Amino acid sequence: MLLRVFALFVIILIHSNCTSQTASIDSLLGLIKISDNDSIIINVQLAISEILIKTDPVGAQEFADYALNISEKINYEHGEIKALKLLR
């Protein structure tokens, strides 16, 4: 539970005050490596996709696709909806 709260705090902090795109993405990728919770992984994938959407649309699509696939497998509607919005 503590890891989940920490991960969400870091995602919000990084996403709202993004000073270095690469550093932010690296930090988020680090969260994926330490998390075993699918919903956290999905939310991190979606946060990365949002960061990349303007500078690397292909990369953003890959992260959103991955998040969508996992969301569908675990029936995580919030992840599915957000991924579909990013993929439109």
FIMI-106686 format. One line per 10 residues: for each residue x, y, z of N, C-alpha, C, CB. Coordinates in steps of 0.1 Angstrom, whole numbers, plus 2048, in hexadecimal, padded with zeros to 3 digits. Glycine has a CB too. Layout:
X/Y/Z/X/Y/Z/X/Y/Z/X/Y/Z | ...
END
This chain:
808/7F4/800/800/800/800/809/80D/800/7F7/800/80C | 813/80C/808/81C/818/809/823/81A/7FC/827/816/814 | 827/80F/7F5/82D/810/7E8/823/817/7DE/832/803/7E3 | 817/813/7DE/80D/818/7D5/80B/828/7D7/7FF/811/7D7 | 80A/82C/7E4/809/83A/7E7/815/842/7E2/807/83C/7F6 | 821/83C/7E5/82D/842/7E1/82E/843/7D2/839/83A/7E6 | 82A/839/7CB/82B/839/7BC/822/843/7B6/828/82B/7B7 | 816/844/7BC/80C/84E/7B6/811/85C/7B9/7FE/84B/7BC | 817/85E/7C5/81C/86B/7C8/827/86F/7BF/821/86B/7D7 | 830/866/7BC/83B/869/7B3/836/86B/7A5/845/85D/7B3
82C/864/7A0/827/866/793/821/874/792/81C/85B/790 | 819/878/79C/813/885/79B/81D/890/79C/809/887/7A7 | 827/88E/7A5/832/898/7A6/83A/89A/799/83B/895/7B2 | 83E/88F/794/846/88F/787/83D/894/77C/84B/881/784 | 831/890/77B/829/894/770/826/8A3/770/81C/88C/770 | 823/8A9/77C/81F/8B7/77D/82B/8C0/77C/818/8B9/78A | 837/8BC/780/843/8C5/780/84E/8BF/778/847/8C7/78F | 84B/8BB/76C/855/8B4/764/85F/8BE/75E/84D/8AD/758 | 86B/8BE/763/876/8C7/75E/87E/8C0/754/87E/8CC/76A | 880/8B3/755/888/8AC/74C/881/8A0/747/896/8A9/752
87D/89F/73B/875/894/736/87C/887/738/872/896/727 | 889/886/735/890/879/736/891/875/744/89E/87B/730 | 894/87E/74D/895/87B/75C/887/876/761/89A/887/764 | 87D/87C/75C/86F/878/761/86C/86A/75C/865/882/75C | 86F/868/750/86C/85B/74A/874/850/751/86E/85A/73B | 881/853/753/88A/849/75A/884/846/768/898/84F/75B | 880/851/76F/87A/84F/77D/86E/846/77C/877/85C/783 | 865/849/772/859/841/771/85C/832/76D/850/847/766 | 866/830/764/86A/823/761/86F/81B/76D/874/823/756 | 876/823/776/87B/81D/782/86F/818/78B/883/826/78A
864/81F/78B/859/81B/793/853/80E/78D/84E/826/793 | 853/80D/780/84E/800/77A/856/7F4/77E/84E/801/76A | 863/7F6/77F/86C/7EB/783/86A/7E6/791/87B/7EF/781 | 866/7F0/79A/865/7EC/7A8/856/7E8/7AC/86A/7F7/7B1 | 84D/7EA/7A3/83F/7E7/7A6/83B/7DA/7A1/836/7F2/7A0 | 833/7D3/7A9/82D/7C7/7A5/81D/7C8/7A4/830/7BB/7AF | 819/7D4/7A5/80B/7D7/7A4/807/7DC/796/807/7E2/7AF | 7FE/7D5/78F/7FB/7D8/781/7F5/7E6/780/7F1/7CD/77C | 7EC/7EA/789/7E6/7F7/787/7F1/802/788/7DB/7F9/791 | 7FB/801/790/805/80B/791/80D/80B/784/80F/808/79D
811/7FF/77F/818/7FE/773/810/804/767/81B/7EF/76F | 803/802/767/7FB/808/75C/7FB/817/75E/7EC/803/75E | 7F9/81C/76A/7F9/82B/76C/806/831/768/7F5/82E/77A | 811/82B/76B/81E/830/768/820/830/759/82A/827/76F | 81C/825/752/81D/824/743/815/830/73D/817/816/73E | 809/832/743/801/83D/73D/807/84B/740/7F3/83D/743 | 80E/84D/74B/814/859/74E/820/85B/745/81A/859/75D | 827/851/742/832/852/738/82D/855/72A/83A/845/737 | 822/84F/726/81B/852/71A/817/861/719/80F/849/717 | 812/866/723/80E/874/724/81A/87E/722/806/878/730
825/87A/728/831/882/727/836/882/719/83C/87D/731 | 836/876/712/83B/875/705/832/879/6F9/83F/866/703 | 826/87C/6FC/81C/87E/6F2/81F/888/6E7/80F/881/6F8 | 826/893/6EC/829/89E/6E3/837/89C/6DC/829/8AB/6EA | 840/896/6E3/84E/895/6DE/851/888/6D7/858/897/6E9 | 84A/87D/6DB/84C/870/6D5/83F/868/6D5/856/868/6DE | 836/86C/6CB/829/866/6CA/829/856/6C8/822/86C/6BE | 833/851/6C1/834/843/6C0/837/83C/6CD/83F/83F/6B5 | 841/842/6D4/844/83C/6E2/838/83E/6EB/850/844/6E8 | 831/849/6EA/825/84B/6F3/81B/840/6F0/81F/859/6F0
819/83D/6E3/80F/833/6DF/813/825/6E4/80E/832/6D0 | 820/822/6E4/825/815/6E9/822/813/6F8/834/813/6E7 | 824/81E/700/821/81D/70E/812/81C/710/827/829/715 | 80A/824/709/7FC/823/70A/7F6/816/706/7F5/82E/702 | 7FC/810/6FB/7F7/803/6F7/7FA/7F8/702/7FE/7FF/6EA | 806/7F9/708/80A/7EF/712/800/7F1/71E/818/7F2/717 | 7FD/7FD/722/7F4/7FF/72D/7E6/7FA/72A/7F4/80E/730 | 7E2/7FC/71E/7D5/7F8/719/7D4/7E8/71A/7D1/7FC/70B | 7DE/7E2/715/7DE/7D3/715/7DD/7CD/724/7EB/7CE/70F | 7E5/7D3/72D/7E5/7CE/73A/7D7/7D2/741/7F1/7D4/743
7D2/7DE/73E/7C6/7E2/744/7BA/7D9/740/7C2/7F0/73F | 7BA/7D5/733/7B0/7CB/72E/7B1/7BE/735/7B1/7CA/71F | 7BE/7B9/737/7C0/7AC/73D/7BB/7AB/74C/7CE/7A8/73D | 7BC/7B6/753/7B8/7B6/761/7AB/7BE/763/7C3/7BD/76A | 7A5/7C2/759/798/7C9/759/799/7D6/761/78D/7C0/75F | 7A3/7DE/75F/7A5/7EA/765/7A0/7F5/75C/7B5/7ED/768 | 793/7F9/75F/78C/802/756/793/810/755/77E/804/75B | 797/815/760/79E/822/760/7AA/822/757/7A3/826/76F | 7B2/818/757/7BD/817/74E/7B9/816/740/7C6/80B/752 | 7AF/80E/73D/7AA/80C/72F/7A5/81A/72A/79F/802/72F
79E/821/731/798/82E/72D/7A3/838/72A/78E/833/737 | 7AC/839/733/7B7/842/732/7C0/83F/726/7C0/843/73F | 7C3/832/724/7CB/82D/719/7C4/830/70C/7CF/81E/71A | 7B7/82D/70B/7B0/830/6FF/7B0/83F/6FB/7A2/82B/700 | 7AF/847/706/7AF/856/703/7BD/85A/6FD/7AD/85E/710 | 7C7/854/703/7D5/857/6FD/7D7/852/6EF/7DF/852/707 | 7D0/847/6EC/7D2/841/6DF/7CA/847/6D4/7D0/832/6E0 | 7C0/84F/6D7/7B7/855/6CD/7BE/85E/6C4/7AB/85B/6D3
END
